Amino acid sequence: MRTSLNPLRSLAGRLALIVAGAVTGALLLATGLSAWREVDRYAADKRDALRMTAQVIAAAAAEATARSDEAAALATLRAVAGDGAVIYAAIEDGNGILAEQGIGLRLSDDIDLDKGSVSPLDLMTTRTLRVSVPVIETARAVGRVVIVSDSRDLAARIGEVARTALVAGLLALGLGLGVSLRLQRSVTRPLAALATTMDGVRRHHDYTQRATIQGGEEVEGLAKTFNALLGAVNERDRAIAEHGAGLEREVALRTADLFEAKQSADAANAAKSTFLATMSHEIRTPMNGMLVMAELLANAELPPRQQRYAKVIARSGQSLLAIINDILDFAKVEAGKLEVERIPVSPRDVADTVVTLFGERARVAGLDLAAQVAPDVPATLLGDPVRLGQVLGNFVSNALKFTGAGHVLVRMAMEGDALRISVSDTGIGIPEDRLGQIFTAFSQADQSTTRRFGGTGLGLSIAERLIAAMGGSVGVESRIGEGSTFWARIPVDGAVPAEPTTRLATGLPDAISLGAVGSATRAVMEADLSVAGFRLGSGAGAHRIALASELAALGRRPDAASRIVALVPIGDPAGPDLLERGLADELMRWPLVQSEWRPVLAALSSGTPFTAVAPVREAEARTAALPSFAGARVLVADDSAVNREVATEALSRLGVTDVTCVEDGAAAVTVSAANAFDLILMDGSMPVLDGFSASAAIRAREAESGAARVPIVALTAHVVGDGAVAWQAAGMDGMLAKPFTLAQLAAVLARHVAQQEVTAQPPSPETEPAPAAPVGALLDEQTLANLDELGDRDFVAHVLRLYARQAPGALADLEAALGSGDAPAAARAAHSLKSMSANIGAARMKDTAGAIEASARAGAATGDAKALPALLAETLVALAARIGSPEVRATGTAG
């Protein structure tokens, strides 16, 4: 604990102590010196007095001493040595002591004053003094006189000196204290006052106090300096206070600006999320019918050509869906909501999928595309197959975009405990100053307005963030004019080693000749053949791998003893003919995939027959059977008749024939309470009661009645925004995004419904760019062509009749909402009209309704629907003429 001292008491006391100490010290020193000198004088005086007495005795006793007359000598001693100061006197002759007077004994420690200087300290510690003088008779020494005296009078003399010194010291002390008091008045008191002021400033932090100017010149200068210091502190505090106030005003202004900026950013972010959700929903809704029906058609028993058409439809839709997913993935990454799975993944399957996906694009561009998987790459590892394929697909897509000639080569190999995936191309390359920003969103190497290559620059940014989410890293190496290599390193966990392919049989050809295959394909084959123990060469007995076109042009089998494998581009019908004519023993598709190349390599190595791995054989090109869920009861709740029809048809392909359909959430609640269902597919956006509220009502009823929980899956086109997560809050069991595939629907049923028959899942369709409808066209010919390719004329006519019946009602609702200024109702009606128009290919109708919906969702129910009735009539007439069904026109007219 800090205490404040009394500066006045402290300074005065110390000054008094100093003065008293100085006076006392001086007094003690002076007294000591005086006593010392007095003792010295005493010794000299005593010596002289005793010597004089001794000389008198010697003169008086000279004759008696010469005669050795003891009686005369003793009489002389008694007569002369009677002084009280003499305590002993003796006369000595040649024979010893002649006569003596006094104590009768000699002290051994008597001080002999005859020896000269005597120490004052010895005098003060000794009680007796001695002198001796010779006895002279007729100029002849006849004896000696010895006198001993005491020093009792020395103490009295020293006491007198001390008394004198004490009086002088007291006078000096009084004088010193007087001087001290004078100093206190002139120096110490002003200093004490200054110290008190300083202590008050210290304790109370009151810098407005000022010290009193008093005392001498030095003290006044000190007080003035202290006051000046306090003034400087006051000025500093004032400046700090003004600066702080200015900072507070600045912070308040910046905070207000920041708040406004945050509100603007939040509004922009909300608008972006809403836009993404809306666009995703609007794009996915019309794609739902197209993709599901295209997949149904592709799995149907059709002639090869029609089946290829159906696959093209499915691939086109999947390509468009991939673009949407890229945008949505970027939005999820930005929002920090992107998640990756950890399930067993086959790197070879991922490579095959990507190579197959981009094979047609590479063929059209005249590029060779292949994937090389090193033998040390695990057969499976833990990871996310979808995200890994997405990363590799982005790398390959980017390479194909910027490569005009040559090849694109995918490589997978182990680097320590990590899997390294790289994609190399022979393209234009990237300038060195652009490499640092190549993975930045919306950034490309060529940013000029006249750039030759399209794209938004999202793919590589998404790939970089996906790899980061997997715990890996990405990079790029490039040289202008020589090409680029994009790579990613991913930590490997849970790896299952792959079995290498080696030559086990003896006596078989060890040479393989490669025809005019592309440089990337050749690199893959050469590496794998070398590992398997083959050498490259030609001649009699050598195996041969060649393009189908080479073998067809040759027209004969090169060597009857060798085995011949034909490499057939996807879509080339020459493969089966080569097998039938005996020009080839096996077919492999191009681009080369590991799932076909590995079995062929194993057959060549072991000498065993080829397995039936040729998927390019059109006669065997049938997708695997779908799983069956016969006996399952499913409730479909969707306000769109087209969507209900598509869902019903898709469920029927999965063996589900007991399907109940309702048009709104309230009906779903009622029907589910009266009937038992194995699964409910619930649309999110419906009239009367939306799907999320309906699901919450069903869950509440189940909890109240104790009924069994029925699985509910959200069937919605909302994959971002609030609609994308609302199913969780509503108590649903999952979400199936529109448009969905049969495989995705089958997976949902497998999770929630007992499966009756389990067979292989169909492979994912390949993708290729889908042509867009011309802007302003009345009908979308691509959508209509997709409906035509379904092959079921009655089904197509049924869907169009549904549109002809429902569109006028939706139009009437839209006109009523616009007339009353009800923006939410106008948005719902416009959305319904737009959605059904998109599904049946009414392009201009869809665009017009979409514009009104966008305006209504922005809060302005001011759209113009006057042109819609005439446009609807024109659309129905065109549709009737397009499919040759007057019923559509008649239904629309009646409506």
N, C-alpha and C positions, 0 to 999 in steps of 0.2 A: 504494500500500500504506500503510495507516494504522499509525503507530508511536506508542507511548505515551511521553510525556516524563517526565523525573524532576522532579516539581514542587519537591522540596527544593532540588536543584541550581539550578534555574531561578530560583526566588524569592530564594535566598541570594546567588547571583551577581549578580542584578540589583540587589539592595539594596547589595551591596558596591561595585558599579560606580557606583551613584548617590552613595554616601558619598564614594568616592574622587574622583569627578568634581566633586562639590560642593567638597571640600577643595582640590583642585588649582585649580579655578577661582578660589576665594577667594584662594588663595596667589598665583596669577599676578596677580590684580587688585591685591592689597596690595603685591606687589613692584613692579609698575608704578607705582603711586601713590608709593611710597617713593622709587623711583629718580627719578621726576619732581621730587619735592620736593627731593631731594638735589642734583640738577642746578641747580635754582633757587637753593638756598642757596650752592652752589659759585660761581655767577656773582656773587652779591652779595658773598661773602667775597673773591673774586678782585678784584672792582672796588675794594673798600675797600683791600685790600693794595697794589695797583698804584698807586692814587691817592695813598696815603700816601708810597710810595717816590718817586713823581714830584714830590710837593710838597717832599720833602726835597731832591731834586736842584735844584728850581726855587729854593729858598731859598739853597742853597749857591752856585749859579751865577748869582745875580741880578747881582752886580757885574761878573762876567766877561762876561755876556751884554750888559750895558749898554755895556761898553767894546768889545764884539765881540772879546774876547780868546779866540782859539780854543784856545790852549794851556791857559789856566786852566780854560776850560769842559771841555776833554777830561780834564784832571786831576780835575775834580770828578766827571765821569761814571765814571771808573775807580775813584774812591774810594767812591762811593755805589752805583753800579749793578753791584755785583759779585755780587748775589744770583743763585743758580743758576736761579731761576725766570724771570729776565728774560733773554730772548735777544736783546733789541735795546733801545737807549736813544739818544735824540737830543735836542740842544738847538737850537732854531731861533730866529733873530733876524729882523729885518726883511728881511734879504738872503737868507734861505734857511737851510740847515742849517749851524749854526755848528760843531757837533761831534757825533759819533755813535760808539756803542760796540756791538758785537754782530755779527750775521750780515751786516750791511752792506747789507741790502736790505729794502724794505718790501713786504709781501704785500698784494695787492689785495683778498683775501677775508678779511682780518683782521676779527674782530668788534669793533666799536667799543663798548666798555662805557659810553662817555659818553652814548650815545643813550637810556639808560633801560632798560626791560624788554627782556630778550633771550630769545628762544625756546630752551627746553631742547633742542629737536631740533637747532637751529643749533649750540649748544654741543657736542653729541655728534658732529656731523659736521664740525666745524672744529677745527684744531690750534692756532691762535694767537688771542690776545686783546690788545686795544690800549686804552690810556687816554692822555689828554693833559691837562696843566694849564698855565695861563699862568705866565710868569716876571714877577714884580712887583718893580720897583725904584722906591723913593720914590713909592709909590702909582701907579706908571705901569707898564703892561704893556710889557715890552721884548722878549718872545719867548715860546716855548712849549717844554714838555718832553714828549716822546712816548716811551712805554714799551710794548714788545710782549713778552708772556709766552706760553709754551705751556700746553696743558691736559692734560699727561701724567698729572698726579695725579687727574684726573677719573675715569679708569677704575678706579683703585684704590678710590676712594670708592664708586663704583657697585658694585664687586665686594663690598665690605664689606656694603653694603645687601643684595645678593643672598644672601650667605652667611647673614646674619641672617634673611632671609625664608625661606630653605630650611630652616633649623633649626626655625623656627616652624611651617612647613608640615608638616614631618615629624611634629612633635608633634601638630599638629591632625589629620593623617591617622590617626595611631595612635589618637587619641581617638575619631575618627569610626568607625573599624573596630570599636573596642571597643563603642561604642554600637550599631553594626549587629549585632554578635554578641549583644548583650543582646536586641535586638529579635527576632533569629532564635529565641532561646530562648522568648520570650514570645508572639510573633505568627507568625512565618514557619513555625516547625516545626509548630504546630497546623494552620495553613493547608495546609501540605504534606501532613500526614497526612490531612486532609479531602479534599484533591485526589486523593491516592492511593486513598482509599476510593471516591471518585466514579468514578475511572478504572476501578477493578476492577468496579464495578457496571455501568459502560458495556460493558466488554469481555465479561464473563461473564453479564450479565443476572441476577445474583444479588441480588435485592432484599431478601434477609434480612440482609445486612451492615448494620453500624451504625458511624457515625463516633465516635471517642473525644472526650468532652467535656473540653477543656482550653483553656488560654490565657485571654485577657482576656474581659471581658464580651461584647464584640462578636463575638469568634471563637466563644465558647461559644454565643451566640445563633444564629450561622450553622450550627454543627454540630447544634444542637437542631432548627433548621428543616429541615435536610437529613434528619435522622432521622425527623422527622414526615412529610416527603414520602415517604420510603421506606415508612413504615408505611401511608400512604394508598395507595401503589401496591400493597403486599401485600394490603390489604383489597380493592382493586379487582380484583386477580388472583383472589383467593378468590371474590369475587362472580361474576366472569366464569366461573370454573371451575364453580361451582355452577350458574350459568345454562346453560353449555354442556352440563353433564351432564343438566340438566333438558330442554334442547332435544333431546339425543340420545335420551333416554327418550321424549319426545313424538314425535320423528321415527320411532323404532322402532314406537311404537304406531300412528302414522298410516300407516306403511308396511305394518304388518300389516293395518290396516283397509283400506288401498288394495288390498293383495293379495287380501284376501277379497272386496272389492267387484269387483275385476277378475275373479276367478274366477266370482263370481256373474254378472257381466255377460257373460263368455265363455260361461258355461253357458246364460244366457238367450238370447244371440245364437245359440248352437248349436241351442238348442231351437227358436228362431224359424225358423232356416234349415231345420232338420229338418221342422218343421211345414209351412213353405211348400213344401218339396220333396215331402213326403208328400201334402199336400192337392192340389198341382198334379198329382202322379202319379195320385191317386185320381180327380180330376175329369176329367183328360184321357183316362184309359183308357176309361171308358164313352162319352165323347164321340167317341172315334175311330171306332167303328163307325157312330154316328149321322151324323156329318158327312160321312164319305167316301161312305156309301151315299146320303145325301141329295143330295150333289153328283152322284153317278152317276145318280140318278133325275132330277135337274134337267136333266142333259144328254141324257137319253133322249128318244126320239120319243114324247111324250105329248100328250094333248089340252091346250089352254090352261089349263083350270081345274086339272087335276092338276099341270101344270107350275108354276103359281103356288103350289100347296100345297107342292111340293117346295122351291121357292125360300124359302118361309116357314120350312120346317124348317132349311134351311141358314143363313138369316139368324138364326134363333133361336139355333142353336148357335154361330155366330160372335159373337153378342152376349154370350153367356155366356163364350166364350173371351176376349173383349175385357176382361171384368171380371177374369178370372184374370190376363191379361197386365198390367193396371194394377197389381195387387198385386205381381206378380213384377217389373215395371219399377221400382216403388218400392224393392223389396228390392235390386235390382241397383244403383240409384242410391245407396242407403245404403251398399252394400259397395264403391262406386267401380268397379264392373265394367261400367257401361253404356258402350257404344261407339256412335259414329255413323259412317255411311258418307259417302263423297263420290263420288257418281255423278250423272250428268245427271238432273235433276228438272224436270218441267213444273209450274210453279205452277198453271196452269189445270187440269191433271189432278188435282192435289191438291184444289183447290177443288171440282171436280166430284164427286170421290169422297166428300168429307165432306158436301156438300149432298145427294147421293143417299142416303148412309147415314142421315141424320137426317130425310129427307123425310117418311117415314110418321109418325114421332114428331111432327113439326111439324103434319102434317095432322090427326092425332088431337087435338092441343091447340088447333086452330083458329088457328095462327100462320102467317104468311107467312115463308118462308125463301128467301134468294137470295144469290148471290155476285157481286160486281162486281170485275172485274180490269181495271185501268187499261191503256191502250195501251202505256205505257212499261215495263210488266212484261216481263222477258225470256221468250222462248219456253221456254228451258231454262236451268238454272243448276246448279252443283255443290252437292249436298247429300244428305240422307238422306230419301227420299220417305216411308218408313214413319214416321219420327219426326216429320217435318214434318206429316204427316197426323194423327198422334196429338195433336200440340199443337193444331192447328186443331180437331180433333174434340173435345178437352177444352173448348176455349173455347165451341164451339157447344153442346155438351151442357150446360155450365153456364148458358149464356144461355137455352136452352129450359127448363131446370129452374126458373128464377126469373122467367119471363115468362108472365103470365097472358093477355095480349091484345096484339095489335099484330104486331110482326115481329122477326126476327133477321136482320141484314144482315152478310155477310162482305165485307170490302174488302181488296184487294191493290193496293199502289201503291209506287213507288220514292220513297225519301227520301235524296237524295244517292247514295251508293254502297251503300245498304242497302235491303232489301225490308221494307216495313212491312205486317204482316198485322194486321187488327183485326176484331173481332166486336162489333157494337153491338146492343143490344136495347132494348125499351121496357118493361122489367120493373120490379121493385120498387125497384131501386137498392141501394146499399150505404152505410151510415152512414160518415161521414168518419173516425171513430175506429176503424173496422174495416179501413180500406184498407191499413194498414201490415202486417197479418197475414194478408191474404187468400191469399197464396201459401205460407203455412205449412202443413206437412203436418197432416192431420186437423183443419183449422180451417175454419170457415165463418162467414159474417157473422152468422147466427142460431145461437147456441150454446145456446139454452134447451132444456129438456127437452120443451117443447111445440112445438118448431119444426115448420113445415109441410112443409119440404123434406127429402128424404132425401139419402143420399150420405155418404161418409166424409171428404171433403175432400182426397182424394189427387190428383185430376185436375189441379188448378191447380199443386200443388206439383211434380208430375212434369213438367208443361209448362214451368215455370220452370227446372227443372234441365236439361231437354232443350235449351232455347234457350241456356242458359249453356254447355252442351257444344258448341253450334254457334258459340259466340263472340258471341252476341247478348244482348239484354236484353228484359225484359217489363215491363208496367205496366198500371195500371187507372185509369180515370176514371169517376166515378159521381156521380149526384145522386139523392137519395131521391125516389121517385115518378116519376122521369123515365127511368130506365134506366142501363145501364152500358156501357162500352166497354173490352174487354180487348185489348191490343195486344202485338205482339212485333216487334222489329227484328232482322234477320238479315243479316250481311255477305254481299254477292253476289260470287261468284267464278266465272269461266268462263261468263259470261252469253252467250247467243245471242239477239240481238234478235228480237222478234216483228214480223210484218208487219201493219201497220194495215189496217183495213177502211174504204175510202172509196167514195163514189159515183162510178163511172167512166162510167156510161151517161147519155146526155142524152135528153130527151123522155120520161122516166119520171116517175111521181108522186114528189114529194119530201115528201109528207105521209103520216104514219102515225098511225092512231087506235088508242089503247090502251083496251081494255075495262076491266071491273071487276077488274083484277088487283090483287094485294096491294101494299101500300106498298113493301115491299122489292123485289119483282119490278119494280114500276114505276120505282123509282129506278135499278135496273140498266139497264133498257131505255132510259130517257130519256137516261142518260149515254152509252151506246154509240151510240144513234141520233144524238145531237147530234154526236159525234165523226165519225160516218160521213156527216154532211151532211144528215140528215133533220130535218124539223120536225114537231112534234106538231100534229095537226089532223084534222079530219074533213071529210066532204063527198064529192062525186062524184070518183071516181078515186083516192081516198086508200086506201092499204093499211090492213089492219086486223089487229090481234093481239088475240084475245079468248079468254076461257075457253070450254072445250068446252060447258059448261052454258049459257052465253049464246047460242052459235050454235044449240044444240039447241032452246032455248026460242024463238028467233026463227023457226026452221023454214024459212028461205029464205036465199038468198045476198044480202047487203046490196047489193053492187055487182058487176056482171058484169065490169067492166073492172079492178077492183082485185084484188090478191092477198090471200088470207085465210089466216092461220096460227092454228091452234087450240092452246091451251095445255091439255094434258090431265093431270090429276093421276095419279100412279102408281096402277095398279090399276083405274082407271076404264075400263070397256069401251066407252065412247061414241066413242072416237077413230076406229077403223076405219069405224064407221057414218057419221061425218061425211064421211070421204073418199069412201065409196061413194055418198052422196047428193049429193056435189058442194058441200056447204056449206063445205068448207075445202080449201085446196090443199096444206097441209102440217101436220104435227103436231109439237108439241114437248111434252116431258113437264114436269110441274111436280113438284118444284122445278126451276127453270131451271138448266141446265148449259151451260158454255161450249162443250163439244164439239157441242152441237146448235144453240145460239144463234148462234155465229159463222158456221157455214155458211148458216143461214137469213138472217142479216144480209148476208152476202156475196151471196147470190142476189137479195135485194131491191135491193141496191146496183147490181149489174151487169145485172139483168134476165134472168139466166140461169135455167134450170129449177132447181127444188129438187132437191137430192140426197136419196137415200133415207136420211134420218137419223132416221126416226121409230121408235125402239125400242119405243114403246108399242103398236105394231101387233102384236097377239097372233099373227097368222098368221106374222110374220117374227121373232118373239121366240125365237130359238134361239141358244144359245151357240155360239161358234166351236168347230170341231173340235179335238180334243186331238192333240198330237204322237204319233207312232207309233214304237215301238221294237221292231218285229217282229224276231224272231230272237234277241233277247237272252235270256240264261239268268240267272235270279235265284234265289238261295237265301234263304228266309225262315226265321229262327230265332225262335220265340216259343212260350212254354209255354201260351198261351191259344189254344184252337181257334177261338174267335170272332175273335180278332185275326188269326189266320192266314187265316181265311176272308175277312175284310175286305181284308187286304193282297192276297190272290190276286185278288179281284174287281177291286180298284183297278188292279192291274198289267195285268189283262186288258183294261181300258178303254184302256190305253196301248199295246196291241198286244203285250204280253208274255204269251205262252202257255206258255212253258217255265219253270214255277215249281216249285221243290222246297222242301218245308216240313219242318222238324225241330222238336222240342219242347224241346231243351235245348242248352247250349253245347257239351257233349262230342260230341253227334251232329253239330253244325255243323262241329267240327274234323275229324271223321272223314269226313263227306260232302265237305267242301271239298278234302280231300286226295285223294279218289278221283275227283273230277269237276272240270271247268273251268267256272267261273261268271264272268259279266261283272260281277256285283254281289252283295253279301251284305247283306241287311237284318237286323241283329242286335239283338234285344231285350236290354236291360241286365239285368233281373232274371229269372233262370231257374234251375230246379233243376239238380242234378248239377254243372254248371259255368256260372257267370254269363257274360253276353255279353262283358264286358270281359276276363275271364280267357281266354275262348275266342278273342277277337281277338288277345290277346298270344301265345297258343299258335300261332295261324295265322301271325303275323308271324315268330315264332321258326323255324317250319318252313320258311317261305319263305327266310329268311336262310341257314339251314343247307343247304338243297337247291339254292339258286339259282333257285328257281321264280319266275315272274312275279308281281308284286304284284297281288292282286285287291282292288278297292275294297270297303271295309267301311263301312257307314253305320249308326250307332246308331239304332235304332227304339225310342224310349223316351219315357215320360211324365215322366221326371225332368228338369225344366228349371231347377231351382235346387238348391243343395246339392252334395255330392260327386258325386252321379250325373250332374249337369249338365256336369261337366268331366272325368269319368273316361274318356270316350271318347278324349280327347286322349292321356292317358297310356297307353292301351291300343293306340295305333297306328292308331286308326280314321281314316277320311278325312272324316268329317262326322257330323252328327246331324240326324235328322228327328224332330221332337217330335210325340207323339200328343196330340190327334188331328191328322192331317195332311189337307191338301186334295189334290185331283188335281193342281192346279197345282204345289204344293210337291213332290209325288212326281215329277212330270214334270221339275221343275228338277233334282232329284237325279239322275234318269236322264240328263238332258241333260249333266250334268257328268261322268258316269262311264261312260256307255254310248253307243255310236254311234247317232245318231238316223236313222231310216229315212225319216221324212216329217215335215216341219216345217210347221206351220200356226199360225194365230194362237192365242195363249193365251186361255183363258176369262177373262172379267172376274170380279173379286172379288165375291162375293155381298154384298148389302146386309144390314144387321143390324137387328134389332128385338128387344125384350125377349122372353125365352123363359119361358113359364109353368113354375113349379116343381111337382113332385108334392106332393100333400097329405101332411103328416107322418103317419106311421103307416099309410098306405095299403098294401094288399097288393101292388098292381101300379101301375107308373108309366104312366098312360094316354098321356101325351105320347110316351114312348119307344115304346110299342106302336103308337101312331098313326104315328110315324115309320117303323116297320118296315112297317106296312100300306101306306104311301104309296110304298114302293119298287116296288110293282107286280108283283113276282116272288114269287108265293105259294110256289113250290117253294124258293126261296132262304130266305125267312123260316122256313118249316117246317124246313129243313135246319139253320139256326142254332139254332132252339129244340131240335131233337133233340140237337144237340151239347151244349147246356146240360143237357138231361135225362140225358145219359150221363155228363157230367163232374162235375156238382154232387154226386152221392152220393159219388164217390171223394174229392173235396175235403173233404166233410163228415167222412168217415171219417178222413182224415189229421188234420183239426182235432181230432176227439175223441181220437185217439191222442196227439197232442202235448200236449193239455191234461191228459190222464190221467197222462203222464210228467213234467209240469212243464217241458217243453222250450219256453221262451218264443220263441226264434227260429223253431223249426219251426211253432209255433202261429201266429205272425205271418204266415209265408209261406202257410200253408194258408188262414187267414182272408182274407188279401189275395186269393188266387186265387178263393175263393168269392165274395168281395165284387165283384171285377172282373167276373166272368162274369155275376153276378146283375144288376149295373148295366147291362150291355150288352143284356140281353133284357127289362129293365123290371121285374124282381123287386125292388120297392122295399123291402119290409119285410125280405126276406132280405138285401139289400145293407146296410141299416142295422144289422141285428143282427150280421152278420159284421164290419162295420166297427168296431163297438164292441169286439168281442173283439180285433180286430187292434190297435186303439189301446192296449188294456190290455197286450197281449203285447209291443208295441214299447216300452212303458214298463218292461218287465222283469217283469211279473206275469202268469204263465201260469195265471190263476185264473178265466178267463171260464167262463160256463155255456153249454154247447152242447146241453143236454138238450132244449130246445124246438126246436132246429133241424130234426131229422128230421120232426116233425109239420108245421113251417112249410114245409119243402121239399115235402112231399107236398101240402099245401094250395096252394102256389104252382103246382106242376105241373098240378094239377087245374084251377086257374083259367086257366092259360095254354092248356091243351087246349081248355077251353070258349071261351076268348077267340078263338082262331084256328080253332076247329072241327077240330082234329086230334087224334084219340084216340091217335095214335102217340106223341105227346109224353108223355101220361100213362102209356101202356103202357111206354115206355122208362124213365121215371123209376121206375115200380113195379118193373120188372125189375131196375133198378140197385139 
